[in-house]
């Protein structure tokens, strides 16, 4: 009887100890922080997200996912209940994205803020404030996957058209032309070697020519100074230009006198000389026709037609 009592006591003690252990574990694991409730309403897919999943604000622990349910008012919309630490700076511009932990595939809510509305977002159990859930990188890839595949298909089609048989021949011919051109360019340095070997001598000659040009420039400067001096001396009051101008004026006066006085007299003498020469020519003509006129005088002129004593010559 006594052994049975000892066994009962041992059993009760074991049960009590086990209950105490369970209670202690539950006590230590219980969340005693009073968190602020928030809600996310989204039509995006949330694969891998489960209740009690982590909520992080820019990588720091900020709370837990409390529940995930369908919105009875809006078909296809998902409601995610969040419990967030009260010290988390949730503002009206805070938004969430669905992220994943490494390669395990466990999803969590990543909160971030773009700073457009830095006003604290107040929430309570009676008035749940909603946080926007934006598409993640995988969502963007999934939504744009069809467009990317279409563009990839078009690119492949263009590559196939580019690599057609005719285009291949054209490209091979172009490569051949480029190869020929490269070979011709390789031969150009050899052809330029004689010219390059003459460059030092040409440089020396050019240097000498530049020196000669420098000397010529100096001589031209001296000549210019001399010309300036000569011009200044010629433009003086007693200069040769002034004297030459006076001489030209005197010559002009003489020319005017010759034109208005001497030339008319010369013209008159010329006319008288012409008349005298004409008279002398007539006298000589008469002497040639009638030499006896010197002794007997010249006969009168025979009457012409219509004058007294005119006789017509006989008709033959």
Secondary structure, 3 states (H helix, E strand, C coil): CHHHHHHHHHHHHHHHHHHHHHHHHHHHHCCCCCCEEEEEEECCCCCCCCCCCEEEECCEEEEEEEEEEECCCCCCCEEEEEEECCCCCCECCEEEEEEEECCCCEEEEEEEECCCCCCECCCCCCCCEECEECCCHHHHHHHHHHHHHHHHHHHHHHHHHHCCHHHHHHHHHHHHHHHHHHHHHHHHHHHHHHHHHHHHHHHHHHHHHHHHHHHHHHHHHHHHHHHHHHHHHHCCCCCHHHHHHHHHHHHHHHHHHHHHHHHHHHHHHHHHHHHHHHHHHHHHHHHHHCCCHHHHCCCCCCCCCCCCCCCCCCCC
